[in-house]
Amino acid sequence: MMRSLFAGVSGLKVHQTRMDSIGNNIANINTVGFKSSRTTFADMLSQTQSGAAAPADNVGGTNPKQIGLGVSVASIDLIFTDGSPQGTGKNTDLALSGNGLFVVKNGDSTFYTRDGAFSFDENGYYVLPGSGLKVQGWNAVNGSLNTNSQPSDIIVPTGKTMAAAATTEITFNGNLNANEPLITAIDDIKTYGSTVNIASGTISNITLSDGSTVTVTSGRYTVGHSIPMSTVLQVYDSEGMSHSVPVQLEKAGANTWLASLASLTTAGTAPVTNITNPSKGVTFDSNNNRIATTYASVYSYVKESDGTYTRVSFVDNNDTLVSSFTIQFDSNGQSTGNLTCKMRLEYNFDAVPDEENATMYVQRRGSEAVYQYVINGRTYTSTTTNTNIRGYASGINSYVNQIESYSSVPVNGASVTTPTANFQGLTQYSGSNSAYPSANGNVAGTLVSISVDTSGVITGTYTNGMNQFEAQVAVAQFTNAAGLTKSGNSLYAESNNSGQANIKTAPDLGLTITPSALEMSNVDLANEFSEMIITQRGFQANSKIINVGDEMLETLVNMKR
């Protein structure tokens, strides 16, 4: 038989195989994440009629004489280039870009896929809905992700709840104006000390260091300080109840600011009364003369919407009450020194304890000394034209002792939360004041929606307005992804030549995930049609070899006739 006949037959076979590969590529033109294949050929063994001869003295060398025996399939290669992402609008769909695959499991069997058409099943598992295989990744614990452990089935149950969390940290950020003007005078009021508590409804004019004048009708002001800036901070207790913490910031000199408590008067949002602990704010010498000290709002009581009260105070690391907290800046406007203290919240008071519900004001207007006491909502005022106020000081001293004799135990006993307040984020530059506080903690909530970012992190949104990490999708990378074994259903499995899976997060492997999209097939239809024509012509040419070989054999047989 003629060797060419067998060569033609082998040519028909390999071109048929190549056509099968092309047909499979075209059939999967719209398969999500499909990777096309290509078929390459190689010649088969050759029959050697004479070997090669080396050159001699009088004759040159000769090449071997070999006749090929046909063609065979050298390889069917998986082309692992990216397909284009196609938006779907479904927030659980993922398209992966780069050399990697999603990891899915069926029991103990692990598979890999580029098909990111995922969804959540009835039990909250993240799955491939066509096969039920569970997507692998790392589940968050109370919003915290640890991707250093082994991945497992991702699960985000429907109706998942977020527990209430108490505030543990308060952070102040933004800028404090380095050129904030200071108070140089407060009307005609002069005090023994520099701080004046202006009773509600009392009109006073404040002169500032920039020459301007501000008219105020209430509040606590200190000569040499700026006009306080007040803000209300929302914090939470362990049961998720929201509390309004009144905080004010005031400049106390060059590169120095004070943080202290303001007072709230409207339930939940704005100032009950300016509550000052007299024993902290007023002291006397041995002759009953009042020593020049500033008033200190050590406590502030906040009336809650349910009629109870919350007592707020600053404490140091020894849990000792402090009237204010100093924030120091360097010449470059950066925070310096120890800038962390604590803010203590004691809540569930049925009423404000009597000793804390007393406010005392000591003022002087011209030659007249004014003493004002506010006890349980009633105001008592006494005045004298005597510039020596020793007698009144003695009376005030007795009053202070009386106040200190009251019990300070809350009516129902208080639950206590002590979050840390950090002022490190504040700066002091020229310009507007933009300082603002923020706090962690939250009320309880129920999961309403999820979203996925480009890192594969699944974030849940809850009815309490909080967002929380729920899980992160795992991605596998292989040294030779083209060496993976196809397992059907757009799945791949490890092979002896793929290498072992390196499973990490997408950013760790330099990959990108496109949410709400699916990866299209990477089949190039124009190229496949071209390959189809080439394959068809190759098949025809090989069939011609068989036809010619057959005719030659027929001629040989006919020679006998």
C-alpha positions in Angstrom: 0.0 0.0 0.0 1.1 3.6 -0.7 2.4 5.6 2.3 0.7 8.7 0.9 -2.7 7.0 1.4 -2.1 6.6 5.1 -0.7 10.2 5.3 -3.9 11.5 3.7 -6.0 9.4 6.2 -4.1 10.9 9.1 -4.6 14.4 7.6 -8.4 13.8 7.4 -8.4 12.7 11.1 -6.5 15.7 12.5 -8.5 18.2 10.5 -11.7 16.6 11.7 -10.4 17.0 15.3 -9.5 20.6 14.6 -13.0 21.1 13.1 -14.5 19.6 16.3 -12.6 22.1 18.4 -13.7 25.0 16.2 -17.3 23.8 16.4 -17.1 23.6 20.2 -15.8 27.2 20.3 -18.5 28.5 18.1 -21.2 26.6 20.0 -20.0 28.3 23.3 -19.9 31.8 21.8 -22.4 32.9 24.5 -21.3 30.7 27.4 -20.5 32.7 30.5 -16.7 32.7 31.2 -16.0 30.2 28.4 -12.4 29.8 27.3 -11.8 28.8 23.7 -9.4 26.1 22.5 -7.0 25.7 19.6 -5.7 22.6 17.9 -2.1 22.4 16.8 -0.6 19.7 14.5 2.8 17.9 14.4 4.2 15.5 11.8 4.4 11.8 12.7 7.4 9.5 12.6 9.4 9.5 9.3 10.7 6.4 7.5 14.4 6.8 6.9 15.7 5.4 3.6 19.3 6.5 4.2 20.9 8.3 7.0 23.0 11.4 6.9 26.7 11.1 5.8 29.5 13.3 7.0 31.8 15.1 4.5 34.9 13.2 3.4 38.1 14.4 1.8 36.9 14.2 -1.7 33.1 14.4 -1.3 30.7 16.5 0.6 28.2 15.3 3.2 24.7 14.0 2.4 21.4 14.6 4.1 19.2 11.9 5.4 16.5 10.6 3.1 13.2 10.4 5.1 9.6 10.0 4.1 7.0 11.2 6.6 4.2 8.9 7.6 1.5 11.6 8.2 0.3 14.1 10.8 -1.0 13.9 14.3 -2.6 16.3 16.9 0.2 17.9 18.8 -2.0 19.7 21.4 -5.4 21.1 22.1 -4.6 24.3 24.1 -6.9 26.2 26.4 -6.7 30.0 25.6 -7.1 31.6 29.0 -7.3 35.3 27.9 -10.0 37.5 29.5 -13.5 37.8 28.0 -15.2 41.2 28.1 -17.4 42.0 31.1 -21.1 42.4 30.3 -23.3 44.3 32.7 -26.3 42.5 34.0 -27.7 44.8 36.8 -27.8 41.8 39.2 -25.7 42.7 42.3 -24.7 39.1 42.9 -23.2 38.5 39.5 -19.4 38.8 39.3 -16.9 39.0 36.4 -13.3 38.1 37.1 -10.4 39.7 35.2 -6.9 38.2 35.2 -5.3 34.8 35.7 -7.7 33.4 38.3 -10.9 31.4 38.9 -13.7 31.4 41.5 -13.6 28.5 43.9 -16.8 26.4 44.3 -17.4 23.1 46.2 -19.7 20.2 46.2 -19.2 18.5 49.5 -15.5 17.7 49.7 -14.9 18.1 45.9 -13.4 21.4 44.9 -13.9 22.9 41.4 -12.9 26.2 39.8 -14.9 28.4 37.4 -15.0 31.7 35.5 -18.8 31.6 35.6 -19.7 34.3 38.1 -23.5 34.0 37.7 -24.0 33.5 41.4 -27.0 34.0 43.7 -28.1 33.3 47.2 -30.3 30.2 47.9 -33.1 29.8 50.4 -30.6 29.1 53.3 -28.5 32.1 52.4 -25.6 30.2 50.7 -23.9 31.9 47.8 -24.1 29.4 45.0 -24.0 28.6 41.3 -27.7 28.2 40.8 -27.4 25.8 37.8 -25.4 23.2 39.8 -25.9 24.3 43.4 -22.2 24.4 44.0 -21.3 26.7 46.9 -19.0 29.6 46.4 -16.0 29.7 48.7 -14.7 32.6 50.7 -14.3 34.1 54.1 -17.3 34.9 56.3 -17.0 38.0 58.5 -17.5 37.9 62.2 -19.3 40.9 63.5 -18.2 42.8 60.5 -14.5 41.8 60.7 -12.9 39.8 58.0 -10.0 37.4 58.5 -8.7 36.1 55.1 -5.7 34.3 56.6 -7.8 31.3 57.4 -9.1 28.5 55.1 -12.0 29.6 53.0 -15.4 28.0 53.5 -19.0 28.2 52.2 -20.1 31.8 52.0 -23.5 32.3 53.8 -25.5 35.5 54.3 -28.9 34.5 55.7 -32.0 36.4 54.7 -33.3 38.5 57.5 -29.9 38.5 59.3 -29.9 40.9 62.2 -27.2 43.3 63.6 -27.0 43.5 67.3 -27.0 46.8 69.1 -23.5 48.0 70.0 -22.4 50.5 72.6 -20.2 53.4 71.6 -16.6 52.6 72.4 -14.8 55.3 70.5 -15.4 59.0 69.8 -13.2 60.7 67.3 -12.8 64.5 66.6 -11.6 65.6 63.2 -11.4 68.8 61.2 -9.8 72.2 61.8 -9.9 74.7 64.6 -9.3 78.3 63.4 -5.9 79.4 64.6 -7.0 83.1 64.4 -10.2 82.6 66.4 -10.7 85.9 68.4 -10.7 85.8 72.2 -13.0 87.4 74.6 -11.5 90.6 76.1 -14.5 91.9 78.1 -18.0 90.8 79.0 -20.3 93.9 79.2 -19.7 95.6 82.6 -19.6 92.2 84.4 -16.5 91.5 86.4 -16.1 88.3 88.4 -13.8 86.9 90.9 -12.3 84.7 88.3 -12.7 85.1 84.6 -15.8 82.9 83.8 -19.3 84.3 83.7 -22.5 82.3 83.6 -25.1 84.4 81.9 -28.6 83.4 83.0 -31.1 82.8 80.3 -32.8 86.0 79.2 -30.0 88.3 80.4 -28.6 90.4 77.6 -24.8 90.9 77.7 -22.3 92.2 75.2 -19.1 90.4 74.6 -16.1 92.2 73.2 -13.6 90.2 71.2 -9.9 90.7 70.5 -10.6 91.5 66.8 -12.6 94.5 68.0 -16.0 93.1 67.2 -18.9 92.8 69.7 -21.3 89.9 70.1 -24.6 90.1 72.0 -25.6 87.0 74.0 -28.5 86.1 76.2 -27.3 83.0 78.0 -24.3 80.7 78.3 -21.0 80.3 80.0 -18.1 82.6 78.8 -14.6 83.1 79.9 -12.4 86.2 79.4 -9.3 85.1 77.5 -11.1 82.3 75.8 -13.0 82.3 72.5 -16.8 82.0 72.3 -17.5 78.3 72.7 -18.5 76.2 69.7 -21.2 73.6 70.6 -22.0 70.4 68.8 -24.2 67.4 69.6 -22.8 63.9 69.3 -25.0 60.9 69.0 -23.7 57.9 71.0 -25.2 54.5 71.8 -25.5 52.3 74.9 -25.4 48.5 74.9 -29.1 48.3 74.3 -28.9 50.4 71.2 -30.5 53.5 72.7 -29.3 56.8 71.3 -27.9 59.5 73.5 -27.1 63.1 72.6 -23.7 64.1 74.1 -23.3 67.9 74.2 -19.7 69.0 73.6 -18.2 72.4 73.2 -14.7 73.5 72.0 -13.2 76.9 72.9 -9.8 78.4 72.4 -8.0 79.1 75.7 -4.8 80.7 74.4 -2.1 80.4 71.8 -2.1 76.8 70.4 -4.4 75.7 73.2 -8.1 74.7 73.1 -10.4 73.1 75.7 -13.0 70.5 75.2 -15.8 70.5 77.8 -19.5 69.6 78.1 -22.3 71.9 77.1 -25.8 71.4 78.4 -28.9 70.2 76.7 -32.4 71.6 77.4 -34.5 70.0 74.7 -35.0 66.2 74.8 -32.6 64.5 72.4 -31.2 67.5 70.5 -30.4 70.7 72.4 -29.7 72.3 75.9 -32.0 70.8 79.9 -30.1 73.5 82.0 -26.6 74.5 82.5 -25.8 72.2 85.4 -22.7 73.1 87.4 -21.4 71.2 90.4 -20.7 74.1 92.8 -18.1 72.1 94.8 -16.0 71.8 91.7 -16.5 75.4 90.5 -16.2 77.5 93.6 -13.6 77.5 96.4 -12.9 79.9 99.3 -10.0 80.9 101.4 -9.8 80.8 105.2 -11.5 84.2 105.4 -14.4 83.0 103.4 -13.3 85.0 100.4 -14.0 83.3 97.1 -10.8 82.3 95.3 -10.6 83.3 91.7 -11.5 80.1 89.8 -13.4 79.3 86.7 -16.8 77.6 86.8 -16.7 74.0 85.8 -19.5 72.2 84.1 -18.4 68.8 85.4 -21.7 67.1 84.6 -24.2 67.6 81.9 -27.7 66.0 82.1 -29.5 65.1 78.9 -33.2 64.6 78.9 -34.1 61.6 76.7 -37.3 61.2 74.7 -38.7 58.7 77.3 -38.4 61.2 80.1 -35.3 59.7 81.7 -32.0 61.5 82.0 -28.4 60.7 81.0 -25.5 62.2 82.9 -22.4 62.9 80.8 -19.0 63.7 82.1 -15.3 63.7 81.1 -13.1 61.4 83.2 -9.3 60.7 83.1 -7.7 57.3 83.1 -8.2 57.0 86.8 -11.9 57.5 86.3 -11.7 60.9 88.0 -14.0 63.7 86.9 -12.4 66.5 84.9 -14.1 69.7 84.0 -12.4 70.0 80.6 -9.8 68.5 78.4 -6.8 70.4 77.0 -6.0 70.1 73.3 -2.5 71.3 72.5 -1.1 72.2 69.1 2.4 72.8 67.8 3.5 75.8 65.7 2.6 73.8 62.6 -1.0 73.4 63.7 -0.7 69.7 64.5 -2.1 68.0 67.6 0.5 67.2 70.3 0.6 65.5 73.6 -1.8 63.1 75.2 -5.0 63.6 73.3 -7.1 60.8 74.5 -9.6 60.9 77.4 -12.8 59.2 78.3 -16.4 60.4 78.2 -18.6 58.7 80.8 -22.3 58.2 80.2 -24.6 57.1 83.0 -28.1 56.6 81.9 -31.6 55.6 83.1 -31.9 58.3 85.8 -35.6 58.9 86.6 -34.8 62.4 87.6 -31.8 64.7 87.9 -30.4 64.3 91.5 -30.9 67.4 93.6 -27.3 68.2 94.2 -26.7 68.3 90.5 -29.8 70.3 89.7 -28.4 73.4 91.5 -26.7 76.1 89.5 -24.9 79.0 91.1 -23.9 82.2 89.3 -21.7 84.9 90.8 -21.4 88.1 88.9 -20.7 91.8 89.4 -22.3 94.6 87.4 -20.5 97.9 88.2 -20.6 98.3 91.9 -23.3 95.7 92.4 -22.5 92.1 93.2 -25.2 89.6 91.9 -25.7 86.1 93.3 -28.1 83.8 91.5 -29.1 80.3 92.6 -31.2 77.9 90.5 -32.5 75.1 92.6 -34.9 72.5 91.2 -36.0 75.0 88.5 -36.6 77.9 90.9 -34.3 81.0 90.7 -33.1 82.9 93.8 -31.2 86.2 93.3 -29.6 88.5 95.9 -27.6 91.7 95.2 -25.5 94.2 97.2 -23.8 97.4 96.4 -20.9 96.7 98.7 -17.8 96.0 96.8 -16.5 93.7 99.6 -18.6 90.5 99.2 -17.1 88.6 102.1 -20.4 88.2 103.8 -22.0 86.8 100.7 -19.1 84.5 100.2 -19.7 83.1 103.7 -23.3 82.4 102.7 -22.3 80.8 99.5 -19.8 78.6 101.3 -22.6 77.3 103.6 -24.7 76.7 100.5 -22.0 74.6 98.9 -21.7 72.5 102.0 -25.4 71.9 102.0 -25.3 70.8 98.4 -22.5 68.4 99.0 -24.5 66.7 101.7 -27.1 65.4 99.3 -26.9 61.8 98.1 -25.6 61.4 94.6 -27.0 58.0 94.0 -29.4 57.9 91.0 -33.0 57.0 91.5 -32.9 53.6 89.7 -29.2 53.1 89.6 -27.3 53.9 86.3 -26.0 51.7 83.5 -22.5 53.1 82.6 -20.8 53.4 79.2 -17.4 54.9 79.0 -16.2 55.4 75.4 -12.8 56.8 74.6 -12.7 60.3 73.1 -9.7 61.0 70.8 -8.8 64.5 69.5 -5.8 63.4 67.5 -7.5 64.2 64.2 -7.9 67.9 64.9 -5.7 70.5 63.3 -5.2 74.3 64.0 -4.8 76.3 60.8 -6.0 79.7 59.8 -9.5 79.5 58.2 -12.9 78.4 59.2 -13.8 76.1 62.0 -14.7 72.7 60.7 -14.2 70.4 63.7 -16.7 67.6 64.0 -17.1 64.5 66.1 -18.1 61.0 65.1 -18.8 57.9 67.2 -19.1 54.2 66.6 -22.0 52.1 68.0 -25.4 51.5 66.6 -29.0 50.4 67.3 -30.2 46.9 66.3 -31.0 46.4 62.6 -32.1 43.9 60.0 -30.3 43.2 56.7 -32.1 44.7 53.7 -29.6 44.5 50.9 -26.1 43.4 49.9 -23.5 44.7 47.5 -20.1 43.5 46.2 -17.1 45.6 45.5 -14.1 45.1 43.1 -12.2 43.2 45.9 -15.0 40.6 46.2 -16.1 42.0 49.6 -19.8 41.5 50.2 -21.2 44.3 52.3 -24.6 44.3 53.9 -26.9 47.3 54.5 -29.1 47.2 57.5 -32.3 49.0 58.6 -30.4 51.0 61.1 -28.4 52.7 58.3 -25.2 50.8 59.1 -23.1 48.9 56.6 -21.2 45.8 57.6 -18.8 43.4 55.9 -20.5 40.0 55.5 -18.0 38.0 53.5 -15.2 38.1 50.9 -15.1 35.9 47.8 -12.0 33.7 47.4 -10.1 33.4 44.1 -7.7 30.7 43.0 -4.6 31.1 40.8 -2.7 28.3 39.0 0.8 28.3 37.6 -0.5 26.7 34.5 -4.2 27.5 34.2 -4.2 26.0 30.6 -3.4 22.7 32.3 -6.7 22.4 34.1 -9.1 19.6 33.3 -12.5 20.6 32.1 -15.2 18.9 34.1 -18.3 20.2 32.4 -20.8 22.9 33.5 -18.1 25.5 33.0 -16.1 23.8 35.8 -12.4 23.0 36.0 -10.4 20.6 38.2 -6.8 20.4 39.1 -4.6 18.2 36.9 -1.0 16.9 37.2 0.2 19.8 35.0 -1.9 22.7 36.3 -0.1 23.1 39.6 -1.8 23.5 43.0 -4.4 26.2 43.6 -3.1 29.4 45.3 -6.3 30.6 47.0 -6.3 34.2 48.2 -8.3 37.4 47.8 -8.5 39.1 44.3 -6.3 42.0 45.3 -3.7 39.7 46.8 -3.4 38.0 43.4 -3.6 41.2 41.3 -7.0 40.4 40.0 -10.1 42.6 39.6 -13.7 41.7 40.1 -16.4 43.6 38.3 -19.7 43.4 40.3 -23.1 43.2 38.5 -21.5 41.8 35.4 -20.6 38.5 33.8 -17.5 37.6 31.8 -18.4 36.9 28.1 -16.8 34.1 26.1 -13.4 34.9 24.7 -14.2 33.2 21.4 -13.2 35.4 18.4 -15.9 34.5 15.9 -14.0 36.1 13.0 -11.0 34.1 13.8 -13.0 30.9 14.2 -14.6 31.4 10.7 -11.2 31.9 9.2 -9.9 28.7 10.9 -12.9 26.9 9.7 -12.1 27.8 6.1 -8.5 26.8 6.5 -9.5 23.5 8.2 -12.0 22.8 5.4 -9.4 23.3 2.7 -7.0 21.1 4.5 -9.5 18.4 4.8 -10.3 18.7 1.1 -6.6 18.5 0.2 -6.1 15.4 2.3 -9.1 13.8 0.7 -7.6 14.6 -2.7 -4.4 12.7 -1.6 -6.6 9.6 -0.9 -8.4 10.0 -4.2 -5.1 10.3 -6.2 -3.6 7.4 -4.2 -6.6 5.3 -5.0 -6.3 6.1 -8.7 -2.7 5.2 -8.7 -3.4 1.8 -7.1 -6.2 1.3 -9.6 -3.7 2.0 -12.4 -1.3 -0.5 -10.9 -4.0 -3.2 -10.7 -5.1 -2.5 -14.3 -1.5 -3.3 -15.5 -2.3 -6.9 -15.1 -5.0 -6.7 -17.7 
